[in-house]
Amino acid sequence: ALAACERGSCWEQSLGLLAEIRGVGLQPDTVSWNTALSACARGQQSEEALALFADMLSGAEGAPGPDHVSLGSALVACERIGNWEEALRLFRTSKSLNVEVSTVSINR
């Protein structure tokens, strides 16, 4: 269901599903968080996407740590709002947290 929301850029439904998963006592994995993050970025909701990435960085809301897919989606969100300064900050922060950086994540 999360993947369908992502493909349709249905960011609100994606965030709702993520909350529902947590609400029934399940712990969404990195793929679930990444899918919601990507749905927000695709749905032109860059601030929501960046908030999810920040939760992943801090572990808030029981979020898993980010991976290269998370970073790529956060960088897309920065690109969509023209915030290159935040993109550079995220890139540098991710490197210091040992998030694997790939050419895919930095060229998206």
N, C-alpha and C positions, 0 to 999 in steps of 0.2 A: 504494500500500500504506500509506503514511503517513497519507493522508487517511482510509482505512478504519479505521485504528487510532484516529485522532482522533474520528471519529464514534462509535466503540464505546467510547470512553474507555479504550482499551487502552494505558495509558501505558507499561507495561513493554516491550511489543512495539515501541512507537514509539521509545523510547530505544535498544532493540536494533537497530532498523533504521537509526537515525541513526549508530550505532557501526559497523554493517556497511558503510554507504555510505562512511564515512571509511576503514574497514579495507581496502577494495579500491582505495584511492587516489583516490576521487572527493571533490570538495569540495561538501558540501550547501549549497544556497543559502538565502537568507532564508526562502523559502516552506517549505522542509523543516524548518528550525529552528522557525519559527512553528507549524507543524503539530504537531511534537513538544511544544512548549511548551503549546499549547492542549490536547493530549491529556492532559498531566499536570494542568493546571488542571481540566479536566472530570472527570478521574479522582480528584479530591480529593487530589492529590499536590502541594500548593502549594509545599512546600520544593523538590521536584524542578523545578517550573516556575520558581521564583525562581532556582534555581541555573543553569538554562539561560539565563535572562535576564541573569544576572550574567556568564556566559561571553560572551554577545553584546555586553555593554557593554565587556568587557575584551579581546575578540578571542581569548580562550582556546580551545583545541581547534580553532583555525582557524575559529571562529564568525564569521559576517558581523555587521555592525552591526545593531542593532535598528531596526525601523520602527514606525509607529503600530499595526500589528497586534500586534507583539511587546509593546509597551507595554500594549495593551488586555488581552492574555492575562495579563500579569504583574499587572495591577491586579485582574483577576478572581481570581487566586490569592491576592492579599492580602485581598480581600473574603471569600473562603471561610474564611480562618483568623482573620478579624476584626482584621487588622493594619493599621489606618488610618494609623499612623505610617509604616510601610514604604511604603504606597501614596503618601503625600505625598512621601516621600524619592525614590521612583522617578519620580514626576511631575516634581519639581524637577530631578533629575539628567538626565532625558531632555530637558528644555527646554534645559539648559546644553550638551548634546551635539547639539543641533539635530535631535533626533528629532521628526518631524512629529507634533503632537498634534492629534487631531480630537475632535469631540464624541462620536463613537462610542467612542473609546478611553477617554474619561473618564466616560462614562455607562453602561458595560457592567455 
